[in-house]
Amino acid sequence: MKKKERIEKILGILKSQYPNVNTQLDHKNPFELLIATILSAQCTDRQVNLTTPALFAAFPDPESLMKADITEIEKLIKSTGFYHNKAKNIKSCSAMLVEKYGSEVPAELEKLVSLPGVGRKTANVVLGMAFGIPGMVVDTHVGRIAGRLGLTKSKNPEQIEKDLMKIIPKSRWNDFSLELIMTGRGPCKARKPLCEECYLLEVCPYPGSKA
């Protein structure tokens, strides 16, 4: 099977498996999604969703988070882990939104990654889910599965992003990322992938390559 044909097959299988894929992070607007995505680092989406209602009830916008006592923020987000650093980032991020962007979340990658606590992964999540702008989100699941599928040889997230953007149609970037994330949470686990149960088995070279 030629590479282009295999990629089309992969895309078709993923689409049939996840016809209506969407972010698992609860949010009402771009600001809530931005903060939730920052909190999701090294934390499950489920735990973030349990945490954000109280956080946004107390501090519903950039202005209130900017002015909040950092110890109050830490108390509300402690369950997401790394809460000292996350509290510092979301407070600083909120301040920058207020002071530089009129309290609005910018819809540009370069501006998003200039915000404290925001890397390319977070920026692409916000662009795709909040603004419908194509972006290739590369987290640990996407990087691992893209490698196993033979779609990249790199371990560097930014290079993986570039490799995938070259071969995946732009209209599918957002969904493709989420489909691989769901696959990573499902059969394609990091330590013990359930290859024989995986819907991508027929187009994946990884099972045959395992020593």
Backbone bond lengths (Angstrom), bond angles and torsions (degrees), N, CA, C in turn:
res aa  C-N    CA-C-N  psi(-1)  N-CA   C-N-CA  omega(-1)  CA-C   N-CA-C  phi
1 M - - - 1.466 - - 1.532 109.38 -
2 K 1.322 116.47 126.54 1.452 120.46 179.24 1.523 110.22 -67.91
3 K 1.358 115.16 156.46 1.467 120.29 -174.78 1.525 111.90 -58.76
4 K 1.342 116.99 -45.14 1.460 120.21 -178.81 1.529 110.96 -62.59
5 E 1.312 115.23 -41.22 1.463 120.24 178.92 1.527 110.92 -65.33
6 R 1.336 115.52 -39.10 1.473 120.08 179.85 1.528 111.06 -66.86
7 I 1.329 116.28 -39.57 1.465 120.20 178.40 1.524 110.29 -64.05
8 E 1.318 116.56 -42.39 1.469 120.37 178.11 1.529 110.33 -61.95
9 K 1.322 115.48 -38.35 1.467 120.89 178.53 1.536 109.77 -65.62
10 I 1.325 116.59 -44.60 1.468 121.44 178.69 1.520 110.00 -58.95
11 L 1.330 116.32 -47.32 1.464 121.03 -178.95 1.528 111.24 -61.82
12 G 1.315 116.31 -39.69 1.460 120.55 179.75 1.524 112.15 -66.09
13 I 1.326 115.75 -43.22 1.471 120.47 179.39 1.529 110.46 -63.33
14 L 1.322 116.48 -45.77 1.459 120.73 -178.82 1.529 111.32 -63.90
15 K 1.321 115.89 -39.70 1.466 119.49 -179.50 1.521 110.98 -66.23
16 S 1.318 116.78 -39.74 1.464 119.75 179.12 1.526 111.16 -69.83
17 Q 1.341 116.52 -31.62 1.454 121.19 179.59 1.529 111.67 -75.11
18 Y 1.337 115.60 -36.76 1.478 121.46 -177.76 1.529 109.70 -130.70
19 P 1.332 117.54 74.59 1.476 120.76 -174.95 1.528 114.44 -67.07
20 N 1.328 117.05 -26.27 1.468 119.96 -177.05 1.527 110.62 -130.51
21 V 1.317 115.85 54.07 1.458 120.34 -176.35 1.531 110.52 -69.33
22 N 1.328 115.30 143.31 1.463 120.79 178.99 1.523 108.93 -154.81
23 T 1.326 116.20 163.26 1.461 119.10 178.30 1.520 110.54 -61.49
24 Q 1.321 116.21 144.90 1.458 121.90 179.53 1.534 111.74 -88.12
25 L 1.317 116.63 -3.87 1.464 120.92 -179.06 1.527 110.69 -84.86
26 D 1.323 116.14 121.81 1.468 120.55 178.88 1.526 109.95 -70.09
27 H 1.326 116.87 135.39 1.464 120.62 178.31 1.521 109.64 -163.31
28 K 1.322 115.38 154.96 1.463 121.61 179.38 1.519 112.28 -110.33
29 N 1.321 116.95 -15.53 1.462 120.71 -176.93 1.526 109.58 -159.55
30 P 1.341 118.52 171.00 1.467 120.93 -178.27 1.528 113.74 -58.07
31 F 1.326 117.67 -35.83 1.464 120.36 -179.79 1.522 110.90 -64.58
32 E 1.321 117.51 -46.25 1.464 120.33 178.86 1.524 111.36 -62.73
33 L 1.332 116.72 -38.42 1.464 119.39 178.38 1.523 110.62 -66.28
34 L 1.317 116.95 -40.59 1.467 120.90 178.68 1.522 111.07 -59.65
35 I 1.321 116.61 -49.79 1.463 120.42 -179.00 1.525 110.99 -65.88
36 A 1.329 117.13 -41.36 1.465 120.91 179.06 1.524 111.24 -62.06
37 T 1.319 116.73 -38.35 1.464 120.19 -179.31 1.520 110.87 -70.01
38 I 1.326 117.66 -37.55 1.469 120.70 174.06 1.526 109.79 -60.53
39 L 1.330 116.84 -43.12 1.464 121.09 -179.54 1.527 112.71 -68.57
40 S 1.328 117.14 -22.15 1.470 120.74 -174.77 1.529 113.21 -75.86
41 A 1.333 117.76 -9.73 1.469 119.91 178.33 1.527 109.92 -60.34
42 Q 1.329 116.33 125.96 1.473 122.09 -179.66 1.528 112.21 56.08
43 C 1.329 115.63 33.49 1.468 120.48 -179.21 1.518 108.95 -150.98
44 T 1.313 117.32 150.00 1.456 120.41 179.00 1.524 111.12 -75.89
45 D 1.320 116.33 151.38 1.461 121.00 176.04 1.526 110.54 -60.20
46 R 1.315 116.00 -36.23 1.474 120.34 -179.91 1.519 110.61 -59.86
47 Q 1.319 116.85 -45.36 1.461 120.22 -179.31 1.528 111.11 -67.23
48 V 1.317 116.35 -38.39 1.470 119.89 176.74 1.525 110.03 -61.23
49 N 1.328 116.39 -43.01 1.472 120.42 -179.49 1.531 112.43 -66.01
50 L 1.329 116.60 -25.80 1.464 120.38 175.55 1.529 111.52 -77.62
51 T 1.326 115.45 -22.52 1.462 122.17 -174.33 1.528 113.71 -92.05
52 T 1.335 116.80 -40.99 1.468 120.06 -170.56 1.535 115.69 -66.71
53 P 1.342 121.23 -31.15 1.474 117.73 179.86 1.530 113.21 -56.11
54 A 1.320 117.39 -45.30 1.466 120.47 179.71 1.525 111.02 -69.08
55 L 1.326 116.34 -37.45 1.465 120.31 179.28 1.527 110.80 -62.63
56 F 1.331 116.48 -47.61 1.467 119.71 -177.20 1.524 112.85 -77.37
57 A 1.316 116.62 -21.21 1.469 119.59 173.71 1.529 109.51 -68.16
58 A 1.334 115.34 -38.70 1.471 120.47 179.70 1.522 112.09 -80.63
59 F 1.328 116.02 -38.53 1.466 121.59 -175.98 1.529 108.99 -134.60
60 P 1.332 118.13 85.17 1.464 121.68 -170.91 1.525 116.71 -80.70
61 D 1.339 117.93 -6.83 1.464 119.53 -174.57 1.523 110.51 -150.36
62 P 1.329 117.39 170.83 1.464 120.11 -178.32 1.530 113.56 -58.38
63 E 1.335 116.45 -37.75 1.467 119.61 -177.88 1.532 111.47 -62.00
64 S 1.319 116.20 -46.11 1.468 119.35 -177.76 1.524 111.55 -69.95
65 L 1.325 117.69 -36.33 1.465 119.85 177.75 1.523 111.02 -69.91
66 M 1.327 116.37 -35.79 1.459 121.09 178.37 1.533 110.56 -61.59
67 K 1.328 116.44 -39.68 1.469 122.36 -176.10 1.532 112.83 -87.20
68 A 1.319 117.08 -10.12 1.467 120.69 -174.86 1.519 112.29 -66.68
69 D 1.327 115.37 147.35 1.463 121.50 172.31 1.528 107.29 -67.80
70 I 1.312 117.21 127.53 1.470 120.13 -174.36 1.527 112.26 -61.34
71 T 1.323 117.00 -28.46 1.472 118.92 178.05 1.526 111.31 -68.35
72 E 1.321 116.98 -30.77 1.465 120.84 176.70 1.528 110.47 -69.41
73 I 1.330 115.71 -40.44 1.467 120.12 176.71 1.524 109.56 -62.89
74 E 1.326 116.24 -46.53 1.470 120.83 -179.41 1.524 111.30 -57.94
75 K 1.306 116.14 -41.45 1.459 121.31 -178.74 1.534 110.61 -61.92
76 L 1.327 115.58 -40.29 1.470 120.29 -176.87 1.527 113.42 -76.02
77 I 1.334 117.27 -26.41 1.475 119.76 -175.60 1.530 112.84 -109.72
78 K 1.316 117.43 6.63 1.464 121.41 -173.72 1.529 112.70 -53.91
79 S 1.311 117.05 -36.77 1.471 121.14 -175.80 1.531 113.42 -67.82
80 T 1.342 118.06 -12.33 1.470 120.13 179.94 1.529 112.29 -87.00
81 G 1.331 117.00 -5.87 1.455 120.34 179.88 1.526 112.59 81.47
82 F 1.346 115.60 157.16 1.475 121.72 179.67 1.532 110.95 48.80
83 Y 1.324 115.44 38.68 1.459 120.04 -168.36 1.526 114.20 -70.68
84 H 1.333 118.55 -25.70 1.469 119.49 177.08 1.527 110.00 -63.21
85 N 1.317 115.34 -50.06 1.459 120.53 -178.41 1.531 111.56 -68.15
86 K 1.326 116.41 -40.93 1.466 120.07 -179.92 1.528 110.94 -64.93
87 A 1.323 117.12 -40.98 1.468 120.55 179.48 1.526 110.32 -63.33
88 K 1.314 115.66 -43.38 1.470 120.16 177.99 1.530 110.90 -60.51
89 N 1.327 115.61 -44.02 1.472 119.69 -178.58 1.522 112.74 -66.63
90 I 1.341 117.70 -44.88 1.459 118.01 -176.28 1.532 111.57 -72.42
91 K 1.315 117.05 -28.75 1.467 119.92 174.84 1.538 110.14 -68.95
92 S 1.336 116.20 -46.21 1.467 120.96 178.74 1.526 111.39 -66.82
93 C 1.338 115.68 -39.48 1.461 120.88 178.10 1.528 110.20 -61.32
94 S 1.313 116.54 -44.80 1.463 121.14 179.74 1.526 110.93 -62.55
95 A 1.325 116.20 -41.04 1.466 120.39 178.70 1.526 110.95 -61.83
96 M 1.328 116.41 -41.40 1.463 120.19 -179.87 1.523 111.33 -68.16
97 L 1.330 116.26 -36.72 1.464 119.67 176.35 1.527 110.77 -60.89
98 V 1.321 115.60 -42.89 1.469 120.50 -179.27 1.521 110.98 -67.86
99 E 1.326 115.70 -49.13 1.463 120.75 -171.29 1.528 113.84 -78.05
100 K 1.336 116.50 -31.09 1.464 118.80 -174.17 1.526 113.85 -108.76
101 Y 1.344 116.59 -27.46 1.461 118.96 -173.42 1.527 113.90 -123.91
102 G 1.320 116.86 21.55 1.459 120.38 175.84 1.520 113.41 59.46
103 S 1.329 116.84 33.57 1.472 124.00 178.92 1.530 113.82 69.08
104 E 1.330 116.53 12.00 1.463 121.05 178.56 1.526 110.13 -105.54
105 V 1.304 116.43 142.14 1.465 120.67 175.24 1.526 108.49 -76.21
106 P 1.324 118.51 121.30 1.472 119.69 -178.77 1.523 112.18 -69.20
107 A 1.309 115.82 147.85 1.466 121.28 -179.07 1.524 111.16 -103.13
108 E 1.326 116.04 39.02 1.463 121.89 179.25 1.523 109.15 -133.24
109 L 1.313 116.00 135.09 1.469 121.61 -176.05 1.526 111.67 -57.39
110 E 1.343 116.65 -47.91 1.462 120.62 -176.17 1.526 111.27 -60.47
111 K 1.326 117.21 -39.14 1.459 120.89 -179.94 1.526 110.73 -73.06
112 L 1.300 117.20 -38.70 1.460 120.52 -179.99 1.527 111.64 -63.72
113 V 1.330 116.92 -44.87 1.470 119.27 -177.28 1.528 112.04 -72.18
114 S 1.333 117.74 -10.00 1.463 120.46 175.29 1.532 111.34 -81.05
115 L 1.332 116.96 -11.89 1.459 121.46 -179.63 1.531 110.64 -78.12
116 P 1.326 118.48 140.82 1.471 121.18 177.72 1.531 111.85 -56.69
117 G 1.323 115.97 132.41 1.457 120.96 177.54 1.509 115.28 81.79
118 V 1.337 117.00 3.50 1.465 120.41 -176.49 1.527 110.43 -112.92
119 G 1.336 115.50 114.69 1.457 121.17 174.17 1.520 109.93 -102.51
120 R 1.302 116.57 -172.04 1.469 120.60 -177.39 1.529 111.83 -64.39
121 K 1.331 116.50 -36.69 1.465 119.11 179.51 1.522 110.85 -61.05
122 T 1.336 116.05 -51.73 1.462 120.55 179.88 1.527 110.84 -60.95
123 A 1.333 116.10 -43.73 1.466 120.61 -179.56 1.523 111.44 -59.92
124 N 1.327 116.75 -43.12 1.466 120.06 -178.90 1.524 112.23 -69.94
125 V 1.335 117.53 -32.99 1.467 120.67 174.35 1.526 109.52 -60.58
126 V 1.338 116.22 -48.19 1.467 120.94 -178.43 1.525 111.26 -65.28
127 L 1.315 117.05 -43.74 1.466 120.11 179.66 1.527 110.97 -60.12
128 G 1.313 115.72 -45.49 1.457 119.50 -176.52 1.509 114.30 -72.85
129 M 1.339 116.02 -47.54 1.462 120.04 -173.44 1.526 113.72 -84.00
130 A 1.324 117.62 -32.29 1.466 120.14 -177.50 1.521 112.71 -93.08
131 F 1.342 116.17 -31.55 1.466 119.07 -173.49 1.528 114.13 -120.49
132 G 1.339 117.20 -5.28 1.464 119.54 179.59 1.513 113.60 68.69
133 I 1.330 116.54 23.35 1.464 121.49 179.37 1.527 108.70 -94.91
134 P 1.337 118.81 125.93 1.458 121.21 -177.28 1.525 112.73 -55.86
135 G 1.326 115.41 130.85 1.459 121.32 177.08 1.519 108.67 -153.63
136 M 1.328 116.12 147.18 1.459 120.97 -179.27 1.534 108.83 -103.46
137 V 1.313 115.71 103.75 1.468 120.83 -179.88 1.526 108.89 -80.01
138 V 1.316 116.65 125.04 1.466 120.48 178.51 1.530 109.40 -118.92
139 D 1.325 115.39 102.80 1.467 120.29 172.51 1.525 107.32 -108.54
140 T 1.328 116.96 -169.04 1.465 118.76 -177.37 1.527 112.58 -64.26
141 H 1.339 117.20 -35.33 1.465 120.71 178.20 1.530 110.55 -64.37
142 V 1.326 116.15 -49.71 1.475 121.08 -177.67 1.525 110.24 -61.78
143 G 1.321 116.99 -44.84 1.461 120.09 179.81 1.515 112.20 -61.90
144 R 1.333 116.20 -44.58 1.470 121.06 -178.83 1.528 111.50 -64.07
145 I 1.321 116.58 -48.19 1.463 120.04 -174.35 1.521 111.46 -73.30
146 A 1.328 117.41 -37.22 1.468 120.24 176.36 1.525 109.90 -59.94
147 G 1.330 116.61 -38.34 1.460 120.51 177.19 1.514 112.06 -67.52
148 R 1.319 116.22 -43.87 1.465 119.72 179.94 1.527 112.03 -65.48
149 L 1.323 115.41 -32.20 1.467 119.66 178.61 1.534 112.30 -79.57
150 G 1.329 116.38 -6.12 1.462 120.32 -179.83 1.517 113.43 77.16
151 L 1.335 116.86 23.52 1.463 120.85 -178.85 1.523 112.01 -91.10
152 T 1.317 116.98 -11.10 1.458 122.61 176.03 1.518 108.57 -155.92
153 K 1.319 115.75 153.31 1.466 120.80 175.25 1.522 110.55 -109.63
154 S 1.320 116.03 -3.45 1.463 120.89 -175.27 1.526 112.54 -87.63
155 K 1.316 115.90 155.00 1.467 122.98 172.73 1.531 110.11 -107.16
156 N 1.338 116.09 -5.49 1.456 121.79 -178.36 1.528 110.16 -85.48
157 P 1.337 118.22 121.34 1.470 120.74 -175.76 1.535 114.68 -54.00
158 E 1.326 116.51 -41.58 1.467 118.83 -178.60 1.525 111.50 -67.73
159 Q 1.345 116.75 -37.56 1.459 119.44 177.67 1.529 110.66 -70.70
160 I 1.340 116.77 -37.84 1.468 120.08 176.37 1.524 109.72 -60.36
161 E 1.333 115.80 -43.03 1.468 120.60 177.83 1.525 110.62 -57.05
162 K 1.326 116.87 -46.35 1.472 121.06 -179.98 1.529 111.25 -64.48
163 D 1.344 116.12 -42.43 1.468 120.28 -179.28 1.530 110.65 -61.43
164 L 1.316 116.47 -44.55 1.463 120.56 -178.18 1.531 111.93 -69.70
165 M 1.317 116.88 -37.05 1.462 120.32 179.71 1.534 112.23 -64.60
166 K 1.329 115.76 -25.59 1.470 120.27 179.23 1.524 112.19 -73.78
167 I 1.328 116.82 -30.25 1.471 119.45 -170.99 1.530 114.41 -112.79
168 I 1.336 117.28 -14.80 1.464 120.94 179.53 1.530 108.77 -101.92
169 P 1.329 118.83 129.59 1.472 120.21 178.75 1.527 111.65 -54.01
170 K 1.315 116.52 137.99 1.463 121.97 -175.73 1.527 112.26 -55.46
171 S 1.324 116.21 -35.86 1.465 120.13 -179.15 1.524 112.87 -65.88
172 R 1.341 116.41 -14.21 1.465 120.96 -177.40 1.531 113.51 -107.40
173 W 1.339 117.09 -0.81 1.464 119.34 -174.69 1.526 112.81 -54.90
174 N 1.323 116.25 -52.11 1.471 119.69 -176.01 1.522 111.69 -61.40
175 D 1.327 115.97 -50.44 1.466 120.08 -178.14 1.528 111.75 -65.42
176 F 1.333 116.25 -41.02 1.465 120.53 -178.09 1.528 110.90 -58.82
177 S 1.321 116.18 -45.01 1.467 119.72 178.12 1.521 111.05 -57.71
178 L 1.327 116.18 -48.23 1.463 120.54 -178.24 1.524 111.57 -66.11
179 E 1.339 116.41 -36.15 1.466 120.19 178.51 1.530 111.41 -64.25
180 L 1.340 116.21 -39.56 1.469 118.95 177.44 1.523 110.93 -69.91
181 I 1.324 117.38 -36.23 1.464 120.31 176.79 1.525 110.24 -61.60
182 M 1.346 116.36 -44.24 1.462 119.87 178.36 1.526 111.06 -64.78
183 T 1.327 116.55 -36.80 1.466 121.01 177.03 1.524 110.79 -64.80
184 G 1.337 116.08 -38.41 1.456 120.82 178.42 1.518 112.73 -67.23
185 R 1.319 115.99 -29.95 1.464 120.56 177.26 1.525 110.47 -82.64
186 G 1.332 115.32 -14.97 1.457 120.95 -179.43 1.514 111.62 -101.39
187 P 1.340 118.09 -115.43 1.470 119.67 -172.98 1.526 115.88 -72.61
188 C 1.347 118.15 -30.93 1.470 119.55 -172.70 1.523 111.38 -90.03
189 K 1.315 115.36 65.34 1.457 121.37 -177.66 1.527 110.94 -73.39
190 A 1.319 115.39 157.51 1.460 119.86 -174.58 1.533 112.37 -63.83
191 R 1.334 116.38 -51.32 1.467 119.37 -173.44 1.521 113.69 -88.04
192 K 1.323 116.68 -43.76 1.463 119.83 -177.52 1.522 110.21 -130.20
193 P 1.338 117.03 78.60 1.464 119.40 179.54 1.527 111.56 -64.04
194 L 1.316 115.40 138.42 1.472 120.67 -179.14 1.528 108.74 -90.77
195 C 1.320 115.19 66.96 1.468 121.05 -172.33 1.532 113.40 -56.06
196 E 1.324 117.09 -42.39 1.462 120.38 -176.19 1.527 111.84 -68.49
197 E 1.315 117.32 -19.10 1.464 121.41 179.96 1.529 112.00 -99.94
198 C 1.330 117.20 -2.09 1.464 121.19 -171.46 1.521 111.95 -85.06
199 Y 1.318 115.54 136.52 1.464 122.51 179.21 1.527 112.40 -68.05
200 L 1.341 116.98 -14.87 1.470 120.25 179.84 1.530 112.78 -96.68
201 L 1.332 116.97 6.13 1.464 121.53 -173.73 1.528 112.84 -52.99
202 E 1.336 117.39 -43.67 1.472 120.48 -174.81 1.522 113.58 -68.63
203 V 1.335 117.71 -18.48 1.479 119.78 -178.20 1.526 111.90 -116.94
204 C 1.330 117.30 9.92 1.460 121.04 -176.50 1.526 111.42 -109.68
205 P 1.340 118.05 124.12 1.462 120.87 179.56 1.521 113.95 -80.01
206 Y 1.326 117.20 -8.49 1.475 120.18 -172.49 1.528 114.06 -62.75
207 P 1.340 120.44 -45.72 1.480 118.54 -178.07 1.513 113.40 -56.05
208 G 1.328 117.78 -41.24 1.450 121.24 -179.34 1.522 114.40 -74.47
209 S 1.350 115.51 -16.21 1.470 119.86 -177.23 1.520 112.43 -91.61
210 K 1.340 116.88 -11.75 1.470 120.12 -177.42 1.527 110.66 -68.58
211 A 1.310 114.98 134.66 1.465 118.85 179.29 1.509 110.39 -74.02
